[in-house]
Amino acid sequence: GQNIDQPTEMTATEGAIVQINCTYQTSGFNGLFWYQQHAGEAPTFLSYNVLDGLEEKGRFSSFLSRSKGYSYLLLKELQMKDSASYLCAVRVGNQGGKLIFGQGTELSVKP
Amino acid sequence: SAVISQKPSRDICQRGTSLTIQCQVDSQVTMMFWYRQQPGQSLTLIATANQGSEATYESGFVIDKFPISRPNLTFSTLTVSNMSPEDSSIYLCSVRNQPGQGYEQYFGPGTRLTVT
């Protein structure tokens, strides 16, 4: 079976740093994705990791450890607009694969 | 990045009826997927829409309930058949290119369905 775990919700302060963790146990692995989803909107792509290590893109970074089945999304210099749901997804399967999503982490950024 | 449109954007339907949702992409894409997002939940994959052949359904989803068409590389439809209130959800189309042509997967704006 496929299992992807994230905390349900987190709260952080504007200007701070927050780390959202994701652990996974899946049959096959072809990459890990993070998406941001604001209420009432479609998910938007944030990051992709397929090799171990840290990928940095502006205020957002994502880390992957395949041996541990673990990833995190790091958000720096938090802004109020970062309040959203953050979805961890693993690509599994052959012939291009399909994305399986975790339950999502609802992040609230407070002043 | 691919631009995806869906029709309708929202609808309110009576139980027992069917609704067909359209997904149009502005460029040819190899893979198209249909997801469901129930209120307050994450995304659940319904099926992979295969061009020229029957869709591949995930566990818990069947063709009689969610028939899918994909006549070409830019268009797909999902029908929600014999609807019940439990089908109230957001339905999202998603696309990606074949391996070697980019790894990103994009999502359409979604169709918000309410069944009364």
Boltz contact constraints between the chains, C-beta under 6 A:
constraints:
  - contact:
      token1: [A, 42]
      token2: [B, 107]
      max_distance: 6.0
  - contact:
      token1: [A, 42]
      token2: [B, 109]
      max_distance: 6.0
  - contact:
      token1: [A, 42]
      token2: [B, 110]
      max_distance: 6.0
  - contact:
      token1: [A, 43]
      token2: [B, 107]
      max_distance: 6.0
  - contact:
      token1: [A, 45]
      token2: [B, 104]
      max_distance: 6.0
  - contact:
      token1: [A, 48]
      token2: [B, 103]
      max_distance: 6.0
  - contact:
      token1: [A, 96]
      token2: [B, 31]
      max_distance: 6.0
  - contact:
      token1: [A, 96]
      token2: [B, 98]
      max_distance: 6.0
  - contact:
      token1: [A, 96]
      token2: [B, 99]
      max_distance: 6.0
  - contact:
      token1: [A, 98]
      token2: [B, 45]
      max_distance: 6.0
  - contact:
      token1: [A, 99]
      token2: [B, 105]
      max_distance: 6.0
  - contact:
      token1: [A, 101]
      token2: [B, 42]
      max_distance: 6.0
  - contact:
      token1: [A, 101]
      token2: [B, 43]
      max_distance: 6.0
  - contact:
      token1: [A, 103]
      token2: [B, 42]
      max_distance: 6.0
  - contact:
      token1: [A, 104]
      token2: [B, 42]
      max_distance: 6.0
